[in-house]
Amino acid sequence: MALAQKAGYRNAGTLEFLVDAGRNPYFLEMNTRLQVEHPVTEMVTGLDLVKLQIAIAQGEPLPFAQADLRQRGHAIECRVYAEDPAQGFLPSPGRIVALRAPAGPGVRDDSGVYEGADVPIHYDPLISKLVAWGADRAEAIARMRRAVSEYAVLGITTTLPFFERVLRHPAFVSGDVDTGFIERHWAELGSAPSDEARDIAVVAAAVRGAARTRVGAAPSRPMPAPDRPGGGATGADLGPAR
């Protein structure tokens, strides 16, 4: 805060820290923008950070003080990428021929793709930011497991099967997670085949997409994210470092 004040910075920004086993924070950097993980903060506080950033840029004051903020529950974000985890997360560009996005209580999917869309080779292959909120971490994990299992993308390789394995790994469930988690457990996380439920979901999405094409319907767009609950206290983001 003192550094931002010294620089005369007045807008939304993101401070990044690492925390060691003794919970000692180490400052890394400040980004003068919202991060990919900002939906986690929105889910656990009930705030619209994008709206607030625009308001501040227009010269409006913040409508609250730090002491007014309340957090509730837990949120987890999975960054769904067109990447192949088995190939070191290499990009997997191509056309999305069928898409089924999850919904339901506590689930939010911030997406910019649709059936028939091409994921190009020229830009970040992000498909969506999938977020699950729960009253506690266990509920957030359970909701995210359901959401990931219901998410079907046909035509390209995605990180969804990788997230399925992460969300069920005993170390992740117990909270034994740090920056070396994926490397330590790569044998279990990196190349396991998709399970039967995912195969069924993908086939169902393909059949639905084929039927829509036969009747000449326009490609469907991702389902809108449900209204998020009014707050939450802790969060996590799943995805390769960017």
Secondary structure, 3 states (H helix, E strand, C coil): CHHHHHCCCCCCCEEEEEECCCCCEEEEEEECCCCCCHHHHHHHHCCCHHHHHHHHHCCCCCCCCHHHCCCCEEEEEEEEECEEHHHCCEECCEECCEEECCCCCCEEEEECCCCCCEECCCCCCEEEEEEEEECCHHHHHHHHHHHHHHCEEECCCCCHHHHHHHHHCHHHHHCCCCCCHHHHCHHHHCCCCCCHHHHHHHHHHHHHHHHHHHCCCCCCCCCCCCCCCCCCEEEEEECCCC
